[in-house]
């Protein structure tokens, strides 16, 4: 499916999918945009517009068929296709991420890498840890598509260059720096300090934290 949608919409679709699965498990057959809005703290007009990019999925006066919308989003988000990922940097944050069940989001962490020789050969949550020296060899053999970067900021660009040269297609960057990558490599930034400051700002302003039309 080649539907082109705004990036902010693309980021919200997995949120809708996850919540719809909860509704389905509770035996709820249909849901309105207003009900979704109350639960997700997203403006109902934004929800309707997001889903309208995918086609006529709802009916006025009825709302959305939960099971139908789940199956549609499952196909659109390619939930049946597991993407192999690796993690670079097994510090405190990297260790915490290795404990997370990424398979719930159609991703599988297959390996982690670190420069600390004491971590080589160990496993966390059944995920093996390798020396960073073996990164290129592993990439050539296993061909993971996505790398999660949790390394010190001074090492981020050098490791990114190695990943790109080895064929990585996407990077989830937890380091507080902007990375230079070719256009064909997709990169998402997760800056925890910025997110925390944003949350504090909204708390002090007594405004809703959820996304709305102004975020489009």
C-alpha positions in Angstrom: 0.0 0.0 0.0 1.6 3.3 -1.1 -0.7 5.8 0.6 1.3 8.9 1.5 0.4 10.4 4.8 1.9 13.2 7.0 4.6 12.1 9.4 2.7 13.1 12.5 -0.2 10.9 11.3 2.1 8.0 10.8 3.4 8.4 14.3 -0.2 8.2 15.7 -1.4 5.2 13.8 0.5 2.7 16.0 -1.1 4.3 19.0 -4.6 3.8 17.5 -3.7 0.2 16.6 -2.6 -0.6 20.1 -5.7 0.9 21.7 -8.0 -0.8 19.3 -6.5 -4.1 20.2 -7.4 -3.4 23.9 -10.9 -2.7 22.8 -11.1 -5.9 20.9 -9.8 -7.9 23.8 -12.5 -6.4 25.9 -15.2 -7.4 23.4 -16.0 -3.9 22.3 -17.3 -4.1 18.6 -17.2 -0.4 17.6 -15.9 2.9 18.7 -16.4 6.6 17.8 -13.7 9.2 17.3 -15.0 11.0 20.5 -14.5 7.8 22.5 -11.0 7.4 21.1 -10.4 11.1 21.9 -11.2 10.7 25.5 -9.0 7.7 25.9 -6.0 8.9 23.9 -6.2 12.6 24.6 -6.2 13.4 20.9 -8.7 15.8 19.3 -11.5 13.8 17.6 -11.2 15.9 14.5 -7.5 14.9 14.3 -8.4 11.2 14.7 -11.0 11.4 11.9 -8.5 13.2 9.6 -5.8 10.7 10.4 -8.0 7.8 9.5 -9.4 9.5 6.5 -6.0 9.4 4.8 -6.5 5.6 4.7 -9.9 5.7 3.1 -13.5 5.6 4.3 -13.0 3.5 7.4 -15.9 4.9 9.5 -19.6 5.6 9.1 -21.3 8.7 10.4 -23.6 7.8 13.4 -21.9 4.4 13.8 -18.2 5.1 14.2 -15.5 2.6 13.5 -15.8 -1.2 13.4 -13.0 -2.2 15.8 -12.1 -5.5 14.3 -12.2 -4.1 10.7 -10.0 -1.2 11.7 -7.5 -3.4 13.5 -7.1 -5.6 10.4 -6.8 -2.6 8.1 -4.1 -1.0 10.3 -2.4 -4.3 10.8 -1.9 -4.5 7.0 -1.0 -0.9 6.6 1.5 -0.9 9.4 2.8 -4.3 8.2 2.3 -5.9 11.6 2.7 -9.4 10.1 6.3 -8.6 9.0 8.9 -8.8 11.7 11.8 -6.4 11.3 15.2 -7.4 12.7 16.9 -4.8 14.7 20.2 -4.3 16.6 21.1 -2.1 19.5 24.4 -0.3 19.9 25.5 0.7 23.4 24.6 -1.5 26.3 24.7 1.1 29.1 21.8 1.8 31.5 19.4 2.9 28.8 20.5 0.2 26.3 20.1 -2.5 29.0 16.6 -1.2 29.8 15.6 -1.3 26.1 16.9 -4.9 25.8 14.3 -5.9 28.4 11.4 -4.6 26.3 9.3 -6.9 24.2 9.7 -5.3 20.8 7.8 -8.2 19.1 4.6 -6.5 20.3 5.4 -3.8 17.7 6.5 -6.2 14.9 10.2 -5.7 15.6 12.8 -8.2 16.9 16.1 -7.3 18.6 18.5 -9.9 17.4 21.8 -8.6 18.8 23.4 -5.8 20.9 26.9 -4.3 20.6 29.2 -2.6 23.1 32.9 -1.6 23.4 33.2 -3.1 26.9 35.0 -6.4 26.6 33.3 -7.6 29.9 29.9 -7.5 28.2 30.9 -9.5 25.2 29.4 -13.0 25.2 26.7 -12.2 27.7 23.0 -12.1 27.0 20.2 -9.9 28.2 16.6 -11.1 27.7 18.1 -13.9 25.5 19.7 -11.2 23.3 23.4 -11.8 22.7 25.9 -9.0 23.2 28.8 -8.8 20.8 32.0 -6.7 20.6 31.5 -3.5 18.5 34.5 -4.6 16.5 32.3 -7.4 14.9 29.5 -5.0 13.8 30.3 -5.0 10.1 30.7 -8.8 10.0 27.4 -9.3 11.8 25.6 -6.8 9.5 26.9 -8.6 6.4 25.7 -12.0 7.6 22.3 -11.1 9.3 21.3 -7.9 7.4 19.3 -6.2 10.1 17.3 -3.2 8.8 17.1 -1.0 11.9 19.7 0.1 14.6 18.8 1.5 18.0 21.6 4.0 19.0 22.2 4.5 22.8 25.8 5.5 22.8 27.7 8.5 24.2 27.2 11.6 22.0 30.8 11.8 21.0 30.7 8.4 19.4 27.3 8.7 17.7 28.3 10.0 14.3 31.2 7.6 13.9 29.0 4.6 14.7 26.3 6.0 12.5 28.7 6.1 9.6 29.7 2.5 10.2 26.1 1.5 10.3 25.3 3.3 7.0 28.3 1.9 5.2 27.2 -1.6 6.4 23.8 -1.2 4.9 21.5 -0.1 7.8 18.2 1.4 6.5 16.8 3.0 9.7 18.1 4.4 13.0 16.3 5.1 16.2 18.6 7.7 17.8 18.5 8.2 21.6 21.6 10.3 21.6 21.1 14.1 22.0 22.7 15.0 18.7 21.7 15.5 15.1 23.2 12.8 12.9 24.2 13.1 9.2 22.9 10.3 7.1 22.1 9.8 3.4 18.5 10.5 2.2 17.8 6.9 1.8 18.4 6.2 5.5 15.5 7.0 7.8 16.2 8.3 11.2 14.0 9.0 14.2 15.1 11.1 17.2 14.2 10.3 20.8 15.6 13.0 23.1 14.4 12.2 26.6 15.5 15.6 28.0 13.5 17.5 25.4 10.4 15.3 26.0 10.7 15.9 29.7 11.1 19.7 29.3 8.1 19.7 27.0 6.0 17.8 29.5 7.0 20.2 32.3 6.1 23.1 30.0 2.6 21.8 29.4 2.1 21.0 33.1 3.0 24.5 34.1 0.8 25.9 31.4 -2.0 23.6 32.5 -2.6 22.5 28.9 -3.3 19.0 27.5 -0.2 17.0 26.6 -1.9 15.1 23.8 -1.5 15.9 20.1 -4.1 18.1 18.5 -4.7 19.9 15.2 -1.9 22.4 15.9 0.6 19.6 15.8 -0.1 18.7 12.2 
